[in-house]
Amino acid sequence: MSANPSPFLQCAATACPDTLAVLHLKRDLLTPTILRTYDDEQLGYAEGKVTTTRYGNYPHSTLIGQPWGSQVKASLVDTGTRGREGLHTGRAKKRKRKGSSTTDRDGPIPAEDGIEPDTEHQREPDKKTPKAPVPAPSGFCHILPPTPEIWTASLPHRTQVVYTPDYSYVLQRLRVTPGVSLIEAGAGSGSFTHAAARAVFNGYPKLGTNAKLDGLLQDHQVAHTSMGKVWSFEFHEQRARRMMSELQEHGLEDIVTVTNRDVYQDGFSFSTPAQNASINASAVFLDLPAPWLALRHLTRDASSPLNPSASVHLCTFSPCVEQVQRTVSALRSLGWLEIEMVELSAHRVEVRRERVGLQEEGLRGVNATPATVEEAVGRLREVEGRDRSYHHGVTTQARDGDLANDIDEEYVSKQQRLQNIRDAQTDRKLYKEGRLSHRSEPELKTHTSYLVFAILPRAWTDDDERKAHEHFESGPMKSANVSGKPTSKRQMKRDAKEQAGGHKGIEMEMKWQLDDG
């Protein structure tokens, strides 16, 4: 188990070292980073580890200890080679020519021109005290805690991503609750995986070997064995390795088990019956190009990974209708019920106040155009007066002398006018000004997807049928009326409903027997 609880499940009040944080730069630009007190990437910054963005540089010493949601100003960081220790001494990222390969974040890639990283000068991360950062005159970000929604908007895309509107609806339809075991095929970038891990989480197992860790997790430790679990299967080996690394960094390796496997051929079962029993899944999510090829492994046989005592809810994620047609045909042939296709279309609506007028000139996020005819006429007179003063000068002819004096008295330079507007802004209540408006975003950050839902009923044996006959009397229902008076058929149907205990099938059978009798 990881040394710290996952920030996706249990988040402290402030940003802590060695945990994931997300820098919110603007509405659709978020940057995830692991907070460090030292330069673990050995980039040579005097300020320690630094996250560089187009909106400024942020040393981690300015981020650690900040309450979540705080605004953090950018710092002045020398990002050139002269300001980065080690780059000019040949100890950082030096490469030499050899005929081997290097790796990227998703696994091995061919070396460029036979170049490989220099292992001779590699060293341990320098954990010396970083230099105190100097605030920059502009630039800021907001530091946010990681959540599945924020992670979906900021994660590195390795494949097509399941966005928040889709996976939130899928988890609700699959009835994923704390303690549920869920199978996911096609982990991809891990968007759905993180959301599913939070949905099934119902506590950490009791360790009993680490007193310090037990003290941190005492509010989230459980003694029962019904732990929520996500069993994730990924065909691509490099993506599976990257997925395992991310889950370990995020503290979710005890909740999510990633397996590199071709589920079309090998299915979802393991080599031993005990491992299959440990899956015991009651929810399945298939994000595969051909989900119908994997459905033959989701049956009620002896080696099935499905929960034998409960109904199993399934969802497939397909971008084409042709895939949906073949999936539905396979589901019908394998005995799945209540098959339904759903398409989601989410629109985000932006609500803001629009301020219009020349008094907004020079301010950000406003429409600095005349709001009334009087403002437009006043600006035209100002422009004409400034033009006339420029061409004729201060010393004009006698017939224009009075007009020139009036122009000089009324003339205000553009710089002075903008400064006056900025000075007056401090006394204005901008959150109350303007007209409240709303509009849909022009570009939707989503993609076409068709969700197919189905339910596989629980296994029903002859023994279950015998127990049902023993529990519920067969034949016409006996009325509970002991007064000797005749009982109406309406009352007998009410009694049948009570005795059925909410089972619609048994209730309808009793009513049919009453109608026949």
C-alpha positions, -999 to +999 in steps of 0.1 A: +000+000+000+012+036-007+028+055+021+001+083+019-036+081+014-047+090-022-054+127-027-083+115-050-100+099-020-088+118+011-074+153+006-057+174+033-066+211+037-033+223+022-010+211-006+015+186+008+048+174-006+049+143-028+013+146-037-005+154-070-017+190-075-033+207-105-024+243-116-055+260-130-041+286-155-073+294-173-107+279-180-096+250-202-059+249-194-049+228-163-014+215-156-009+185-132+023+182-113+038+162-084+048+186-056+084+182-045+106+199-021+137+192-043+145+191-080+136+154-087+139+161-125+174+175-121+167+205-143+191+227-123+168+255-112+182+273-082+146+275-068+143+237-067+116+220-088+097+245-110+066+241-132+070+263-162+039+274-181+030+300-207+015+321-179+046+322-157+069+299-137+059+284-103+085+271-080+070+243-058+082+260-027+055+287-034+029+260-039+035+236-009+015+246+022-010+267+003-047+260+010-064+244-019-080+269-042-055+297-034-042+321-060-004+318-063+016+345-081+043+336-106+080+339-098+110+352-116+130+321-127+160+321-150+149+294-174+180+298-197+211+276-195+230+302-175+204+300-147+203+262-146+230+245-127+245+214-144+235+222-180+268+239-188+288+214-169+276+184-189+258+167-160+222+172-171+207+153-200+240+148-218+237+123-246+263+102-264+262+081-295+255+044-290+233+019-307+207+014-280+173+029-272+158+053-248+123+055-233+094+079-233+065+082-209+046+054-226+075+029-230+105+022-252+110+041-284+138+038-310+168+060-303+174+089-326+205+084-347+219+059-322+219+084-294+213+073-258+212+091-225+245+095-208+246+072-178+281+081-167+271+115-152+237+105-138+233+114-101+208+114-074+184+143-071+199+172-053+179+178-021+196+210-010+176+240+002+162+258-028+167+295-034+139+319-022+118+328-052+112+364-063+076+373-072+070+382-109+052+414-118+024+395-136+010+360-139-008+338-114-025+304-111-049+286-088-038+254-071-065+228-070-067+193-054-070+164-078-105+150-084-116+127-112-133+157-129-102+179-128-079+149-138-101+143-168-096+179-180-058+179-174-046+143-180-022+135-209-042+120-237-029+086-247-063+075-263-098+088-266-110+101-232-143+093-215-154+128-203-172+136-171-208+138-185-204+103-199-187+085-170-209+101-144-240+088-162-224+054-168-216+049-131-251+058-121-267+034-146-243+006-136-253+012-099-217+015-088-217+021-051-190+018-024-179-018-020-189-029-056-165-048-078-163-034-113-146-047-145-132-022-170-118-032-204-099-006-223-083+016-196-067+040-221-058+073-205-074+064-171-102+089-170-130+064-163-106+044-140-101+073-116-138+080-114-147+044-109-120+041-081-137+069-062-171+054-067-162+019-054-140+032-025-153+021+009-121+023+030-086+009+032-079-026+045-065-028+080-028-032+079-017-037+114+020-033+105+024+004+101+013+023+131+020+057+115+000+049+084-028+034+105-031+067+124-034+086+091-061+063+077-080+054+109-111+072+096-111+052+063-100+017+075-125-012+074-122-047+088-147-064+064-135-082+033-160-067+008-137-040-005-145-019-035-123-029-064-117-019-101-103-047-123-089-029-153-077-046-185-056-030-212-044-046-244-015-021-251+015-030-230+031+004-229-002+021-219-008-006-192+027+001-177+021+039-178-013+033-162+002+013-133+028+040-128+001+068-126-020+048-102+010+042-079+018+080-080-019+087-071-021+062-043-048+040-060-028+008-066-047-010-038-081-001-053-073-006-090-057-037-105-044-032-140-038-063-162-022-063-196-044-087-216-063-093-248-098-098-235-111-108-269-090-140-267-082-145-230-113-131-214-115-117-179-108-148-158-076-157-140-058-190-138-072-201-105-109-203-092-099-184-061-087-154-082-119-155-102-140-156-070-121-125-058-133-105-088-170-112-082-180-083-104-215-069-106-207-041-131-189-042-164-177-013-186-163-021-221-145+007-240-134-015-268-134-013-306-154-046-309-171-052-276-192-081-290-161-102-292-155-099-254-192-106-244-187-144-248-164-144-218-192-127-196-215-157-190-228-177-160-203-206-162-181-220-135-151-198-144-171-166-148-158-135-130-193-123-125-212-122-092-234-153-092-258-141-066-267-107-081-277-092-115-248-078-135-251-044-152-231-037-183-223-007-205-204-005-238-189+027-252-190+028-290-185+058-314-203+041-344-239+028-349-226-002-367-207-012-335-239-008-315-259-030-339-234-059-336-231-054-298-269-056-294-272-087-315-245-104-294-262-093-261-296-108-272-280-141-282-262-144-248-293-138-227-289-102-216-320-083-209-333-047-208-309-036-237-310+001-243-288+026-263-283+062-250-265+091-266-254+120-244-250+156-256-237+179-228-237+217-233-219+240-209-236+274-204-215+304-196-232+330-174-215+364-171-222+401-168-216+422-199-205+457-193-207+481-222-197+518-224-167+541-228-161+540-191-149+504-195-121+514-219-088+498-210-104+472-187-103+434-194-132+413-204-155+442-214-169+458-246-155+493-247-180+508-272-204+536-267-235+525-248-256+555-257-258+581-285-246+608-261-214+588-254-208+584-291-213+621-299-191+631-270-163+608-282-166+622-318-163+658-305-132+648-285-116+632-316-125+662-338-112+686-312-079+667-308-075+666-346-081+703-349-057+711-321-030+690-337-033+707-371-038+743-361-017+744-330-022+765-299-017+798-318-046+799-342-061+828-361-082+853-342-115+839-355-106+805-340-090+817-308-120+811-285-125+776-300-088+767-295-089+778-259-120+757-253-103+727-270-072+731-248-093+732-217-114+701-225-086+681-241-074+650-222-048+627-235-056+590-240-031+579-214-047+603-188-082+591-197-073+554-192-056+562-159-087+581-147-108+550-156-085+527-137-085+550-107-123+551-107-125+513-109-114+509-073-146+525-060-170+506-084-189+474-075-182+456-108-200+424-097-233+444-097-228+463-129-237+453-164-264+431-180-266+394-169-263+372-200-257+335-208-247+316-239-236+281-248-200+275-253-191+275-291-170+243-289-180+212-270-151+193-254-166+159-260-171+134-288-198+112-304-205+082-283-232+056-280-238+039-247-254+005-247-268-008-214-279-043-205-286-065-175-277-101-170-301-117-144-287-137-116-282-175-121-315-194-113-311-230-105-336-258-098-328-255-061-337-218-062-370-227-079-378-252-052-371-227-024-393-202-041-422-227-042-417-235-006-416-198+004-446-188-017-477-209-017-489-221-051-525-222-061-553-197-053-544-174-025-562-179+008-579-148+021-568-135+055-604-125+064-616-145+095-648-126+102-668-150+080-680-123+057-673-127+020-642-109+007-643-087-024-619-095-053-604-060-049-595-068-013-581-102-023-558-084-049-546-061-022-538-090+000-519-106-029-498-075-033-489-076+004-480-112+003-459-109-028-436-085-010-428-063-040-422-091-064-441-081-095-440-115-112-454-133-081-480-106-076-493-108-112-494-146-110-516-144-079-539-119-096-542-141-127-552-171-104-578-149-087-592-139-121-593-175-133-608-187-101 
